Amino acid sequence: MKTEIIEESPSKVKLIMNFEVDEFKPELSNTLSKYAAQISLPGFRKGKAPISMIKRKYWDSIRYEVVTALIGDEFPKQLDEY
């Protein structure tokens, strides 16, 4: 992960966090597995829907959860360092 802190004004700071694909993929895989086990799509038994259909239908929620998990671990560390 690469971080950059930009001081925009005396009371405003911007934190930019760039994650590598290697950091993103495991978290995405875990989140997709969790969704796949819980979701029931029409025509499929619960937990048996194809990952591609789950991604298509729930991508915004999945992406939000992955990013929140990645940021949630690193954000407090970056605040302590600043």
C-alpha positions in Angstrom: 0.0 0.0 0.0 1.2 3.5 -0.8 -0.1 6.5 1.1 0.3 10.2 0.5 -0.7 13.0 2.9 -1.5 16.4 1.4 -2.1 19.4 3.6 -4.6 21.5 1.8 -5.0 24.1 4.6 -4.1 24.4 8.3 -7.3 22.6 9.2 -7.7 20.3 6.2 -5.6 17.3 5.3 -6.2 14.8 2.4 -5.1 11.2 2.8 -4.6 9.2 -0.4 -4.3 5.5 -0.1 -3.4 3.3 -3.1 -3.7 -0.5 -2.6 -1.9 -3.0 -4.8 -3.8 -5.7 -6.5 -2.2 -8.3 -4.3 -3.7 -6.6 -1.3 -7.1 -6.3 -2.9 -7.6 -9.8 -4.3 -7.6 -11.8 -1.0 -10.1 -9.4 0.6 -12.3 -9.5 -2.6 -12.2 -13.3 -2.5 -13.2 -13.5 1.1 -16.1 -11.0 0.6 -17.3 -12.9 -2.5 -17.3 -16.2 -0.6 -19.3 -14.6 2.2 -21.9 -13.2 -0.3 -22.0 -16.5 -2.2 -22.9 -18.4 0.9 -25.6 -16.0 2.0 -27.3 -15.0 -1.2 -30.2 -16.8 -2.9 -30.9 -15.8 -6.5 -34.0 -16.9 -8.4 -33.3 -20.2 -10.1 -30.4 -21.2 -7.7 -30.4 -22.8 -4.3 -29.0 -20.7 -1.5 -25.2 -20.6 -1.7 -25.1 -22.1 -5.3 -25.4 -19.0 -7.5 -22.5 -18.4 -9.8 -20.0 -15.8 -8.7 -20.3 -13.9 -11.9 -24.1 -13.3 -11.3 -23.4 -12.3 -7.7 -20.8 -9.8 -8.9 -23.1 -8.4 -11.5 -26.0 -7.9 -9.1 -24.2 -6.9 -5.9 -20.9 -5.3 -7.1 -21.5 -1.9 -5.5 -22.0 -3.5 -2.1 -19.1 -5.9 -2.5 -16.7 -3.2 -3.6 -17.8 -1.0 -0.7 -17.3 -3.8 1.8 -13.8 -4.6 0.4 -12.6 -1.0 0.4 -14.0 -0.5 3.9 -12.2 -3.5 5.2 -8.9 -2.4 3.6 -9.2 1.2 4.8 -10.4 0.1 8.2 -7.2 -1.6 9.0 -4.9 1.1 7.7 -6.6 4.4 8.4 -5.9 4.4 12.2 -2.3 3.6 11.6 -1.9 6.5 9.2 -3.6 8.8 11.7 -1.1 7.7 14.4 1.8 8.3 12.0 0.6 11.8 11.1 
